[in-house]
Amino acid sequence: MVCKNEQQNIGRTLRSLQGLTDDIVVLDNGSTDNTKEIIRERGARLVEESWQGFGKTKNKAIAFAKYDWVLSLDADEPIDEELKDSLLSVALDNDNEVFELKFKNFLGSKYLRFGEWGRDKHIRLFNRKRVRWNEAEVHEGLILPPAVVVKKLRGFVIHHTAKDEMEFTDKMLKYALLNAEKYARQGKKSSWLNIYGASIFSFIKNYVFKLGFLDGRAGYICAKMNSYYTFTKYARLLKINRAKRAMSVESKNTRD
């Protein structure tokens, strides 16, 4: 687990893992609240390291683990009892197997059954000798070998996405700006069609096609925030691209 300033979430997550393993590693990258004290109180192993983006930092964290089999969770992702029982019953005798976990995502106290967050699932249990995170600074993913076999486990990760709309907005803004920087480094472009077209389509897709409206007000907020994320990401990318072009022209004129 990697975290920073997660005092409102991490205690609940660490409690849910009690009895699952004798080695819970939490890599903290500069918490200024009570996160580190809670980690110590819950008997987890605290490692303090600098932040290098999500992918690199998660790889750094799994290197500290006592065992090769790794369950990777975020601080706001406790597990339910059914998933704990499933994890305890897994043989973990085939390094080419990875395990996909189902997620229940919550906005505040509302369980999001539809929209972007409905029927969510991710591979989170794997052997670090065969599987690692890529080095993306945001929206990191696992690099899976060709022969990997994906298996599913019963139970759920209970993901507390945000306590309210304000916190959700802050998170989406942060990820949008980080992703724009990543896209810029990859040489991707943006346009007004991306900014407005993609953001409008995002809302329609999540609120209508993925039935987000069935989640009531929370479904509307999630669809709106995903649209806001898309708009901000492409708007920021366009600004970065224009700044780069301006610098390139200025540099060319200086040389001439």
N, C-alpha and C positions, 0 to 999 in steps of 0.2 A: 504494500500500500504506500502511495505517496500522498503527501498532504501539506497544507499550509492554512493555519487559522480555521480549523474545523472543530472547534470545541462544542458546537451545537450538534454535531453528527457523530464524531468518531467514537465516543463512549458507547453509543447504541450499537455501532457496527462491531466493535471489539467484543462486546457482551455476546453478540450473536455467534461469535467464533469460538467461544469457550468450549473446551472438550473436543475440538476438531483437530488440533495439532499442538505440539509443544514449542512451535517456532512461528511466532507472528512478528513480522518485520515491518516497521513503519518508518519510511524515510521522510523526515520533515525538512522543508526547505525554508526555514526562517519564520516560524510562527511567533507571533507577538501576543497571542491570547493564552488561554490555559490548555491548549492542545497537548503540549509536551508533558505537562503534569498528568493529564488524563491517560496518555499512552503508558506512562510509567505505572500509574495506579492500577491499570488493567493488566499489567504483567507482560505487555508486549515489549519487543526489543526496539528501542529508539535509535535511529541512525540520523545524524544531521549532516546534510550535504547541500551544495548549491544547486539551484535550478538550471537545467540545460534544455528545457523544452520537454514535452510530455514523453516522447519516445525514448530519448536518451536517458532521462531521469528514471523512467520505469525499468529500463535495462540495468541501470545502476542499482536500483533497489533489488531486483531479483538476484543479482550477483551476491548479495549479502545473505540470501536464504540458506538455511542449514541443509535443505534437501533439494533435489533436482526437480521434483514435482512442485509446481507453483500454482497457487490460486491467487489470481490478481484481482483485487477489488479497489474501489475508490472509498474514501472516508464516509461517503453518504450512501453506502451500499451494504447494509446488513443482509444476512441470509435468513430464510425461514427454517423451521424445524425439519420440514420435509426435505429441503435441499441439504441440510446438515446430515440427515440420515443417509441420503443418496451419496454424499461425498465420503462418508465413513464406510460405505459398502463397496466403493470402487476398488478394484484390484490394483490398478496402477502398475501393471506388469508389461505393458506394451508402450515403448517410447514413441511409437508412431501414432498413438491415439491422442486426440485432443477432445475436450468436453465442452459442449455448448450449454449455456445456462439461460433459462428464461428469466425475464425481468418484469416486475410490476413497477411501473413508474408513477410517482405521485407528485402533484403540484399542491403544496400544502397538505391537506388531508384527503384530497380528491384522487382516487385511483383512475388513471387515464387508460381506458380500455380501447380507445380508438385513436385516429389521427396519427401523427408522426411517432408518438410514443407507444402506440398500441402494439401488442404482439411482438414486443422487442426481445431480441436474443443476441447473445455474444459468446464467443469462445473465450473462456477465462481460466480454464484449468488445462495445463500443458506441462511438458517436460522441457526445462530450459536448455538441455543438451541438444534438442532438436528445433525448438521454437524460440524466437525472440521478437521483440517489438521492432518495427522500423524506427527510423530516427526522425520522424516528422515532429515538428514543434507543436502541432495541434492536429486533432483528428488522427491520432496515431493508429496503426493497425498491426496485427501479428503477421509475421512472415512465416508461412506454412510450407514445409517441404512437400514435394510432389506426391509422396506415398502416404501422406497423412490421412487418417480415418477420423471423421468427425462423429462423435457420439453425443447423445442428449441425456441430460439428467432430470429427474423429477424434482419439483420444488421451484422456488423462486428467489432471485435477488430482489430485495425491496429497495428500489432506488428513490431516494428523496431528492428530486431534482432541484427544488427550491421551496422555501417556506412561504413565499408570497410572490405576487407579480413584480414587485420592485426588485427582489433578489434575482428573479428569473431574467428580468431585463438587463441587469448588470452582467449576468453570466453570458447572455447572448451577445451583448456588446463586446465583451472581452474576447469571445471566441471568433466573432466576425472580424475584428481587427487583426487578430493573430492569423486567421486563415487568409486574409487579404495579403499580409506580408509573405505568407508561404506561397501563394499563387504568384506573387510578383517575382519571387526568387526562381520559380519554375518557368518564368517567361510567359505566363498566361495574360490575356488581355481582357479588357472590360469595355462596355459600351452602354449607352442609355437604354438599349434594348435589354441587356443583361440586368441593369439596375431595376427597371420598372417591369419588364416582361417576366423575368424570373421570379421576382418577389410576388407579383400578382398570381402567377401560376402556383407558387409555393403555397399561398393561402388557399386557393381553390382546391389544390390536390389534397392538402391535409384536412381542411374543414369539410369539403364536400365528398371527394372521391374516397378518402380514407375514413369518412363518417365521423370526423372530429366533432361535429355538431351534436352527436349523441352524448358527448361528455359534458354538455351544458356550457356554463360560463367558462369553466376551466379549459374545455376544448377550444372555445373561441380564443382565449388568451394564448394557448399554445400555438394555434394556427397563426395568430397575429404576430407572436414573437418569432416564429420561424420565418415569416415573411419579412419582418424587421431585420432579422439576422442576414437574410439573403440580400436585401436592399443595401444594408450597411457594408457588407463584405464587398460587393461589386462597386459601390460608390467609392469606398476607400481604395480599391484596386485601381480604379480609373484615375484617382488623384495621384497615386504613386506612379503610375505609368506616365502621366502628363509631366510630373516633376522630373522623371528620368529623361524624357524626351527634351525637356527644356535644358537640362544640364548637358545633354549630348550636343545640342545645337550651340550652346554657349561655349562648350569646349572646342567645337569645330571652328567657330568664329575666332576664338582666341588663337588657335593654331594657324588659321589663314592670315 
